[in-house]
Amino acid sequence: MKAYVFPGQGAQFTGMGKDLYESSEMAAALFEKANEILGFRITDIMFEGTAEELKETKVTQPAVFLHSVILAKTLGGSFKPEMVAGHSLGEFSALVANGALSFEDGLKLVSKRAMAMQKACEIKPSTMAAVLGLADNIVEDVCASIDGIVVAANYNCPGQLVISGEFTAVEKACEAMKAAGAKRALLLPVGGAFHSPMMEPAREELAAAIEATTFSTPICPVYQNVTASAVSDPTEIKKNLIIQLTAPVKWTQSVQQMIADGATSFTEVGPGKVLVGLVNKTNKEVETISA
């Protein structure tokens, strides 16, 4: 079975999508529609902007979403997903690609999500850190032993987790991770503590927008970050999408479940090859392709 996976924030690069814009009239029309919906020319930043400009949350999230979704649309008849999943923000791309959300609604929600997360980041200093070489349960135990808010946020692949929370709590957790035998525990250059309780204000704001949006029954199941299982019911998809902002991204578990359910190949649709790498580290037997 063919699985298609969609990357999240961090996969962006200057020049992303320019080849699609120049080689496909349909892609160009969708990019122009996006400029209209967002109220600024995101294409200028994507194609010619600096790394700093691209790194702004209000730009990054729609930019990665647009690259993924428009790339999927240009694949035409060869794009026949039997299951999809997206890492964090990528879940929105996956939902447009499998027909659960329209292009316009997906982009509006992603833009709203980016703004809400940006606001939540400004309330209290918070951050994330990568932890390498520790078992999941040890990372969880260390986080639980630290005073303050710090939680396991991204289960990326076996031996690679990202923790998230209050700045001082994350720093303390990093020291404790190293003492527990982690190969590395280092702070990430991010704006705040995504996928942690620190995102509660953003979750509340996004919940209203998601509730007001029409979701359809998708053409194939989406393996959602929150459940790491196949979901096709629009009501359940909505619910999980709302919880996602404050809950961990169960990427390792999603990939393992997709393989257990019959996935034999994974195609990454979007900028970069991060997810293909994570899939390979989770299971070396499956075929991985970058669209």
C-alpha positions as a printed Julia matrix, in Angstrom:
291×3 Matrix{Float64}:
   0.0    0.0     0.0
   1.11   3.53   -0.79
   1.47   5.99    2.08
   2.02   9.71    1.52
   3.56  11.83    4.29
   3.7   15.61    4.65
   6.39  17.57    6.53
   5.95  20.28    9.17
   7.71  23.46   10.22
  11.47  23.37    9.75
  11.44  21.93    6.21
  11.35  25.39    4.56
  14.1   26.78    2.32
  14.53  29.87    0.12
  13.32  29.18   -3.41
  10.77  26.57   -2.32
   7.94  26.17   -4.83
   9.48  28.41   -7.5
   9.97  25.47   -9.9
   6.31  24.48   -9.45
   5.14  28.06  -10.1
   7.21  28.32  -13.28
   6.44  24.87  -14.71
   2.7   24.52  -14.01
  -0.12  26.95  -14.77
  -2.32  25.22  -12.21
   0.37  25.62   -9.54
   0.85  29.31  -10.42
  -2.91  29.91  -10.13
  -3.03  28.23   -6.71
  -0.04  30.25   -5.46
  -1.73  33.48   -6.62
  -4.97  32.43   -4.91
  -2.93  31.88   -1.71
  -1.46  35.4    -1.96
  -5.02  36.72   -2.18
  -6.32  34.67    0.78
  -3.37  35.59    3.04
  -3.4   39.27    2.1
   0.35  39.4     1.38
   2.6   37.96   -1.34
   3.89  34.86    0.42
   5.3   33.72   -2.95
   7.82  36.6    -2.87
   9.13  35.39    0.5
   9.1   31.71   -0.53
  10.93  32.29   -3.81
  13.29  35.16   -2.93
  13.1   35.78    0.84
  15.89  35.39    3.39
  16.06  32.46    5.82
  15.09  34.95    8.58
  11.93  36.06    6.75
  10.98  32.45    6.03
  11.45  31.52    9.7
   8.61  33.76   10.9
   5.83  31.43   12.08
   3.14  33.35   10.14
   5.16  32.7     6.96
   6.71  29.28    7.63
   3.53  27.33    8.29
   1.54  28.53    5.23
   4.7   28.24    3.07
   5.35  24.58    3.93
   1.62  23.82    3.6
   1.44  25.47    0.14
   4.53  23.7    -1.16
   3.2   20.29   -0.03
  -0.4   20.7    -1.21
   0.44  22.26   -4.58
   3.14  19.62   -5.21
   0.54  16.89   -4.49
  -1.89  18.51   -6.94
   0.76  18.67   -9.72
   1.37  14.91   -9.37
  -2.02  14.49  -11.1
  -3.2   10.92  -11.76
  -0.08   9.37  -10.22
  -1.17  10.69   -6.79
  -3.23   7.79   -5.44
  -2.83   7.72   -1.66
  -4.12   4.73    0.29
  -3.13   6.3     3.59
  -1.72   9.72    4.59
  -0.07  11.34    7.6
   1.51  14.7     8.33
   4.0   15.77   10.98
   2.38  18.5    13.13
   1.5   21.27   10.62
   1.81  18.6     7.89
  -1.43  17.04    9.12
  -3.31  19.96    7.5
  -1.52  19.31    4.18
  -2.43  15.62    4.47
  -6.1   16.5     5.06
  -6.27  18.68    1.93
  -4.46  16.02   -0.11
  -6.92  13.28    0.97
  -9.98  15.45    0.32
 -11.08  16.04    3.94
 -10.46  19.8     3.6
 -10.61  22.23    0.68
  -7.45  24.1    -0.37
  -8.91  27.44    0.74
 -10.14  26.2     4.12
  -6.88  24.39    4.78
  -4.83  27.51    4.09
  -7.09  29.72    6.26
  -6.79  27.27    9.18
  -3.01  26.99    8.81
  -2.68  30.79    8.76
  -4.91  31.1    11.85
  -2.93  28.32   13.58
   0.37  30.1    12.88
  -0.89  33.41   14.28
  -2.41  31.76   17.37
   0.82  29.85   18.08
   2.88  33.03   17.63
   0.68  34.8    20.21
   0.93  31.88   22.65
   4.74  31.97   22.32
   4.81  35.6    23.39
   2.94  35.01   26.66
   5.8   33.24   28.49
   9.37  32.27   27.48
   9.28  28.67   26.33
  11.31  26.41   24.07
  11.97  22.9    22.75
  15.0   20.59   22.84
  16.09  17.5    20.92
  17.04  14.42   22.94
  19.05  11.71   21.17
  19.87   8.18   22.28
  17.37   7.62   25.11
  14.38   5.28   25.25
  10.96   6.98   25.18
  10.05   5.9    28.71
  13.28   7.34   30.18
  12.64  10.7    28.47
   9.07  10.69   29.86
  10.3    9.8    33.39
  12.93  12.56   33.36
  10.35  15.14   32.2
   7.98  14.03   35.0
  10.75  14.5    37.59
  11.43  18.17   36.69
   9.72  21.1    38.43
   7.75  23.23   35.95
   6.23  22.39   32.58
   8.28  20.09   30.34
   6.84  17.21   28.3
   7.74  14.81   25.47
   6.42  16.66   22.39
   7.61  14.88   19.23
   8.26  11.13   19.02
  10.22  11.38   15.75
  11.86   7.96   15.48
  13.31   5.43   17.95
  15.98   7.23   20.01
  15.0   10.7    18.8
  12.53  12.75   20.83
  11.83  16.44   21.2
  10.82  17.85   24.58
   8.88  21.08   25.04
   7.94  23.49   27.85
   9.02  26.4    30.03
  12.52  27.62   29.28
  14.1   26.83   32.66
  12.33  23.46   32.93
  13.58  22.42   29.48
  17.15  23.48   30.38
  17.02  21.46   33.61
  15.57  18.49   31.73
  18.43  18.62   29.19
  21.0   18.33   32.01
  19.05  15.45   33.55
  18.77  13.7    30.13
  22.55  13.83   29.7
  23.01  12.46   33.21
  20.59   9.64   32.29
  22.78   8.69   29.32
  21.48  10.75   26.39
  23.98  11.12   23.53
  22.8   14.69   23.09
  20.22  17.03   24.59
  20.23  20.43   22.94
  17.92  23.42   22.74
  16.3   24.01   19.33
  16.06  27.41   17.61
  12.25  27.61   17.84
   9.88  30.38   18.9
   8.16  28.48   21.69
   6.94  25.27   23.29
   4.84  23.64   20.57
   2.84  20.5    21.41
   2.88  21.26   25.14
   0.4   22.72   27.65
   1.99  26.12   26.88
  -0.04  26.14   23.64
  -3.4   26.1    25.45
  -4.3   29.73   24.43
  -3.62  28.81   20.78
  -5.65  25.61   21.06
  -8.69  27.54   22.31
  -8.4   30.06   19.47
  -7.94  27.4    16.79
 -10.74  25.2    18.15
 -13.38  27.79   17.22
 -12.01  28.08   13.66
 -11.86  24.29   13.19
 -15.4   23.84   14.54
 -16.68  26.44   12.04
 -14.99  24.71    9.06
 -16.61  22.0     6.93
 -14.7   18.71    6.82
 -15.62  15.95    4.32
 -15.14  12.19    4.42
 -11.62  11.66    3.04
 -10.7    9.37    0.11
  -8.33   7.46    2.42
  -7.6    7.35    6.17
  -5.34   9.9     7.87
  -3.05   8.64   10.64
  -3.36  11.5    13.08
  -0.57  12.73   15.35
  -2.71  12.46   18.48
  -3.91   8.86   18.02
  -1.28   7.31   15.69
  -4.18   5.38   14.14
  -6.27   5.47   10.95
  -9.12   8.0    11.1
 -11.77   8.66    8.43
 -14.67  10.16   10.39
 -14.76  13.97    9.88
 -15.97  14.64   13.45
 -13.13  12.61   14.92
 -10.6   14.24   12.56
 -11.71  17.68   13.81
 -11.48  16.66   17.46
  -7.95  15.25   17.06
  -6.83  18.31   15.1
  -7.88  20.57   18.0
  -6.11  18.41   20.63
  -2.97  18.29   18.45
  -1.63  21.71   19.51
  -1.16  20.74   23.16
  -0.55  16.99   22.67
   2.57  15.12   21.5
   3.19  14.25   17.84
   3.27  10.43   17.81
   5.21  10.14   14.56
   7.16   6.96   15.39
   3.94   5.24   16.44
   2.08   6.5    13.32
   4.74   5.11   10.97
   4.8    1.78   12.83
   0.99   1.56   12.66
   0.9    2.41    8.94
   3.4   -0.37    8.26
   1.37  -2.79   10.44
  -1.71  -1.81    8.39
   0.02  -2.63    5.1
   2.13   0.38    4.01
   4.97  -0.8     1.77
   6.13   2.57    0.42
   6.27   6.1     1.87
   6.37   9.15   -0.41
   7.24  12.49    1.21
   5.37  15.39   -0.39
   6.82  18.81    0.37
  10.1   20.6     0.94
  13.05  18.55    2.18
  13.46  14.87    3.02
  13.19  14.91    6.82
  10.28  12.46    7.07
  11.81   9.97    4.64
  14.84   9.93    6.96
  12.66   9.35   10.04
  10.75   6.53    8.3
  14.06   4.85    7.37
  15.24   5.08   10.98
  11.96   3.53   12.16
  11.95   0.69    9.6
  14.7    0.03    7.05
  12.61  -2.48    5.06
  10.04  -0.1     3.54
  10.58   1.86    0.34
  10.93   5.64    0.74
  10.56   8.22   -2.04
  10.69  12.02   -2.17
   8.08  13.55   -4.48
